[in-house]
Every structure is written in C-alpha cells, then in structure tokens.
Amino acid sequence: MSATENSISLPAEILPKDGRFGSGPSKVREEAVNALLAAAPTYLGTSHRQNTVKYHVSRLRRGLSSLFQLPTDWEIILGNGGTTLFWDAASFGLINSSSQHLDFGEFSSKFATVVQKAPHLDEPEVIRSEPGTCPSPTASTVDTYALTHNETSTGVTAPLNRPAKEGLVLVDATSAAGAISWNPSEVDCYYFAPQKALASEGGLWLAACSPAAIERIEKISSGDRWTPAGLDLGIALSNSRQDQTYNTPSLATIFLAAEMVEWINNSGGLSWAEQRCLQSSGIIYQWASDRSFAQPFVTEADKRSPVVCTIDLEGVDADTIATVLRANGIVDTESYRKLGRNQLRLATFPAVEPADVEALCACIDFIVDALD
C-alpha cells in the first residue's frame, strides 16, 4: 500500500455508528449480546437436554414459524453443522434418487457437487447460468428440485416457483431467511444457517419443512439406506420435536438467533424486515448508479439482492478501498474471493441500520476523492 493510502483517515463525523457490513458472519445486534450476557449464569454452560436450553430452542422454533407464517402442519427442525452439513444430510435424507439443481454462483453450485459425488444417487440435472444472473427450473421427472433464494456470492435473488406438481422443492435460504418474503405453497423445505440475516453465529442449520418433506424424511430414515447418525434427518426430526439437537449445539448461536427472530417479529415481521433491507440496499444501488466509477454488478434490477449488494468499480481498486475502510473500522466489504471481480460486496441485513449504509457510501466517496 502506498503512503497516500496509509494516510487516509476518515473524518469521525462521516463514519457509521457500526462498521460491520459482512455478508456472513454478519453484524450481531448489541442488544442481543447484552441479553445473552444477562442470561449467561443460568444458560451458558448448561446441558442442552435441560429445560433452560429447551425453552430457547422452542422459542426459536416458534418464532420462526410465526416469522414465516407457516401453515400449522409445517415443522421447524434443526441440527448442528450449518448449511454445508445440511447439504450432506439432504443427500441422505431428502432426495430419493434424482434431483435438479440451479447453479448460478459459488453456493448454489455446492449442493449439486454433493449430489454428484453421492454414490447412492443418480447424476443430477444441473441448470447453470453466469454469475450475476439466475436460471429457472424446468419441469422434470426428478423427485427433488434444489433452488437457492439468494446467491450470497453474487448478490442475485431468485424467484421461488414450484417447477412441477410432483417432486419436493428444497430452498437454500441462508442469506435470505428473515429478510426476504417467500410463499410456503411454492416450497417444501426452506433451510438456512443463522449467521447472516438472523444475526447470530454459525454451526447450526434450521429447516422449515412441509408435511411432504416430513413424510419423505420419515420414509427414507425408516428404510435401509445407511446414513451417519449426525446426518440422519429422521434423528434430527425426533430431537427437534423435543426442542433439542442430537448432539451438543452452540447455546450462544441458538439464543442470538431467537433474539433476532423475536426482534423482527416484534418490529413488524418479515414484511418489515424486507422493507428495511430494501431501503438499505436501495441506498447502495442508487449511490452506485449515480457514480461514474461504480455500477451494480447485477444488471437486472428485479434480481438485485436486498441483502447482499455487489458493486463493480472502474478506475479505482476495490481492494484498496476495502483496506482503507477496514483501517478505519469499517469491515468485511471485500468482494467474494472466487468471483474475481474489482468489486465491493456490502451486506444490508435487517440488523444493519439504513443510516449506517448512507454513512458507508459517504466514506467510499471520501476515499475515492482522496485517492484521485
């Protein structure tokens, strides 16, 4: 870094109050951390089989059912390991034999890769499109369709539409859950980890499951397919019904997620959170459109994510801007490493204050002017 870059100090009056704009792990609300601290003496360091912990698991499950306005016959199940482990679990416990996958970024491609390597499953159908776009599923003879609600690596949000009457629809919602509306009639399993829009920590997966998904899980789990116990969705289902996980979870993760879900529900629910994210992301997209050196990476405005804004830069180095921002306490604005673009990736999850987003844009302007 040059001496000029080293010397850039952002004026205190333009700094955001909170400089966390990471796409995951994301900003955790201070109020949630304080609530965890207050609960710690009787919660942290206790058995996850006891009522104290089960209460917060139940609180999280009930809160999510309310947040998503799920039909009464849907269930929230959970287990350890995050979304990456859920892909493995789904390959054992939700796909009968054949699946179709949409591939339009790093994370949407990973589930397809899991299935391609699974010796007990057929070669999957994979529909690909270039990063920054998203493909549409097509009706097929497969028993499972794998969709992604929000591609975190590229900042693309995809519509969720059931491709056919037959076949389960599994939706990876890790960066969408709690921030983008969805219709349960179009989905059978809406799964996610809580370290993004739900402002918690990682290491946990959660899944909202329809009766059809529950039936599939129970049928496969009771059959002769060998499944590691830690990836057995039947075991996860039976434990979830007791408000616990099969093996020891991170109690802090559960508590923080429950706090965030409760905060969103008390503030106006999913529609409120979605509008808040649209406000914040709209600030960034408008800012980029108004600048000669920036433009939104996703060209179709209706596909631009309200929670992960990817902004291409021209004539100024994005890594330099991210480095200067970090030196001034504004963190995790770097582009997704595998995308390989001169780009900033800025999270606008519900926990992020719209006023801080405005301040972030002012800070980037200041840096660009200073580097000119």
C-alpha positions, 0 to 999 in steps of 0.5 A, spaced: 500 500 500 502 506 498 503 512 503 497 516 500 493 510 502 496 509 509 494 516 510 487 516 509 483 517 515 476 518 515 473 524 518 469 521 525 463 525 523 462 521 516 463 514 519 457 509 521 455 508 528 457 500 526 462 498 521 460 491 520 457 490 513 459 482 512 455 478 508 456 472 513 458 472 519 454 478 519 453 484 524 450 481 531 445 486 534 448 489 541 442 488 544 442 481 543 449 480 546 447 484 552 441 479 553 445 473 552 450 476 557 444 477 562 442 470 561 449 467 561 449 464 569 443 460 568 444 458 560 451 458 558 454 452 560 448 448 561 446 441 558 442 442 552 437 436 554 435 441 560 429 445 560 433 452 560 436 450 553 429 447 551 425 453 552 430 457 547 430 452 542 422 452 542 422 459 542 426 459 536 422 454 533 416 458 534 418 464 532 420 462 526 414 459 524 410 465 526 416 469 522 414 465 516 407 464 517 407 457 516 401 453 515 400 449 522 402 442 519 409 445 517 415 443 522 421 447 524 427 442 525 434 443 526 441 440 527 448 442 528 453 443 522 450 449 518 448 449 511 454 445 508 452 439 513 445 440 511 447 439 504 450 432 506 444 430 510 439 432 504 443 427 500 441 422 505 435 424 507 431 428 502 432 426 495 430 419 493 434 418 487 434 424 482 434 431 483 435 438 479 439 443 481 440 451 479 447 453 479 448 460 478 454 462 483 459 459 488 453 456 493 448 454 489 453 450 485 455 446 492 449 442 493 449 439 486 457 437 487 454 433 493 449 430 489 454 428 484 459 425 488 453 421 492 454 414 490 447 412 492 444 417 487 443 418 480 447 424 476 443 430 477 440 435 472 444 441 473 441 448 470 447 453 470 447 460 468 453 466 469 454 469 475 450 475 476 444 472 473 439 466 475 436 460 471 429 457 472 427 450 473 424 446 468 419 441 469 422 434 470 421 427 472 426 428 478 423 427 485 427 433 488 428 440 485 434 444 489 433 452 488 437 457 492 433 464 494 439 468 494 446 467 491 450 470 497 456 470 492 453 474 487 448 478 490 442 475 485 435 473 488 431 468 485 424 467 484 421 461 488 416 457 483 414 450 484 417 447 477 412 441 477 406 438 481 410 432 483 417 432 486 419 436 493 422 443 492 428 444 497 430 452 498 437 454 500 435 460 504 441 462 508 442 469 506 435 470 505 431 467 511 428 473 515 429 478 510 426 476 504 418 474 503 417 467 500 410 463 499 410 456 503 405 453 497 411 454 492 416 450 497 417 444 501 423 445 505 426 452 506 433 451 510 438 456 512 444 457 517 443 463 522 449 467 521 447 472 516 440 475 516 438 472 523 444 475 526 447 470 530 453 465 529 454 459 525 454 451 526 447 450 526 442 449 520 434 450 521 429 447 516 422 449 515 419 443 512 412 441 509 408 435 511 411 432 504 418 433 506 416 430 513 413 424 510 419 423 505 424 424 511 420 419 515 420 414 509 427 414 507 430 414 515 425 408 516 428 404 510 435 401 509 439 406 506 445 407 511 446 414 513 451 417 519 447 418 525 449 426 525 446 426 518 440 422 519 434 427 518 429 422 521 434 423 528 434 430 527 426 430 526 425 426 533 430 431 537 427 437 534 420 435 536 423 435 543 426 442 542 433 439 542 439 437 537 442 430 537 448 432 539 451 438 543 449 445 539 452 452 540 447 455 546 450 462 544 448 461 536 441 458 538 439 464 543 442 470 538 438 467 533 431 467 537 433 474 539 433 476 532 427 472 530 423 475 536 426 482 534 423 482 527 417 479 529 416 484 534 418 490 529 413 488 524 415 481 521 418 479 515 414 484 511 418 489 515 424 486 515 424 486 507 422 493 507 428 495 511 433 491 507 430 494 501 431 501 503 438 499 505 440 496 499 436 501 495 441 506 498 447 502 495 444 501 488 442 508 487 449 511 490 452 506 485 448 508 479 449 515 480 457 514 480 461 514 474 466 509 477 461 504 480 455 500 477 451 494 480 454 488 478 447 485 477 444 488 471 437 486 472 434 490 477 428 485 479 434 480 481 438 485 485 439 482 492 436 486 498 441 483 502 447 482 499 449 488 494 455 487 489 458 493 486 463 493 480 468 499 480 472 502 474 478 506 475 479 505 482 481 498 486 476 495 490 481 492 494 484 498 496 478 501 498 476 495 502 483 496 506 482 503 507 475 502 510 477 496 514 483 501 517 478 505 519 473 500 522 469 499 517 469 491 515 468 485 511 466 489 504 471 485 500 468 482 494 467 474 494 474 471 493 472 466 487 468 471 483 474 475 481 471 481 480 474 489 482 468 489 486 465 491 493 460 486 496 456 490 502 451 486 506 444 490 508 441 485 513 435 487 517 440 488 523 444 493 519 441 500 520 439 504 513 443 510 516 449 506 517 449 504 509 448 512 507 454 513 512 458 507 508 457 510 501 459 517 504 466 514 506 467 510 499 466 517 496 471 520 501 476 515 499 475 515 492 476 523 492 482 522 496 485 517 492 484 521 485 
